[in-house]
């Protein structure tokens, strides 16, 4: 199906914009920040500007900023984590240009944590062979970066923020180039933003799965709209499950899993089973600091062996360092959440289990964030630059937002200047009208999530993926045969579209690699 809207849909308002950015996380904000000041920008976000994966990001930003570190070391670690499926020019671009983006954030007064000498404090996370992760607010790097950038960007004269507005579809002209985006405003009316430059910075796809660290808004809207528009996607089979989601023993803290950052293991946190044994020893030379896919599978194997619902993270030895409180200062957000749940980190083990966290693939882009549709760009988690390959190296994601968001802005600013006389006029597409669809959208959404989590999760099987494909084919046929004007319908349509693309990509890749692990393959 080409469009998510119905045949009787017509935009009630048409707004001309030089650049439309869908999404207000780090990638979207940094793109807007780097657009030329004479370029008019609309930032459109589905909820408030502070609800995004970036805002929730506890980890840091990886960059070779220490004198003993070099971009080539960062390059090697990235390729190793990605099982050599990374796009080498993209990785080279990331690690080479990354340090200057960190310097720029410091100039913009992002409150990075500093040591006693006023230098950037760095730590180590899984897959990194040396300290190169900078962080802010201990374990609130995403929140602090987004707060700082949003305060700057939203006060720029060339930027307008449009909140509580939902992306419906990407519109193209008869030649296949971008000509606009259709959105739904807070009052329920449809608006057409007529533009020749749109950036999809819509974040993750966590709502495809039953348990995720992503916010409830992560329904894959940008990826789904790009798929409907015919944009090429890549590496959708590579879905990262974070090994240490906080296990909800009492089942009373909601669907979104709280993340226990990998930086906790970077500081010395140890994974143990119920008998107090470190089960990651001998599974990888880096043990608890192995790449995330290996640790996640290690936990699942241990749970399958023991029949228990969760593993345990031991940080009791980190409560204090040098006679002073350490964990509460280094990880204030995690400490507060554990305390709220009655976990005393000085005495108790933290219950953890793997949860969906990040999509390594997405809308295929080049080194300037351009998709295969002229005028359509993608940045951040919605994009596949090729940096991550089969498995994302910890804390490379926010760096990717910065490097390729800035590159997108430079490309867009040049394109807007070169095409200043192009108004992007065209006729609004005519689509067939579909009958009203009645369906239990909430129940069907939960069913889809459970099927994906069981069959297309951290462990996959040919039979399970085939079962998921059959279910999704039938569901999409139902959703596309009718129409319902509710947000629940559109969310389920987007989730099912992305889930189907993930399953198709997973079925095509026969051999296990990185986060794509097929248990009945050798």
Secondary structure, 3 states (H helix, E strand, C coil): CCCCCCCCCCCCEEEECCEEEECCCHHHHHHHHHCCCCCCEEEECCCCCCCCHHHHCCCCEECCCCCCCCHHHHHHHHHHHCCCCCCHHHHHHHHHHHHHHHHHHHHCCCCECECCCCCECEECCCCCCCCCEECECCCCHHHHHHHHHHHHHCCCCCEEEECCCEEEEEEECCCCCEEEEEEECCCCCEEEEECCCEEECCCCCHHHCCCECCCCCCCCHHHHHHHHHCCCEECCCCEEEEEEEECCCCCCCCCECCECCHHHHHCCCEEECCCCCCCCCCCCCCHHHCCHHHHHHHHHHHHHHHCCCCEEEECHHHCEECCEECHHHHCHHHHHHHHHCCCCCCCCCEEEEEEEEEECCEEECCCCCECCCCCEEECHHHEECCCCCCCCCCCHHHHHHHHHHHHHHHHHHHHHHHCCCCCCCCCCCCCCCCEECCCCHHHHHHHHHHHHHHHECCCECHHHHHHHHHHHHHHHHHHHHEECCCHHHHHHHHHHHHHHHHHHHHHHCCCCECCECECCCC
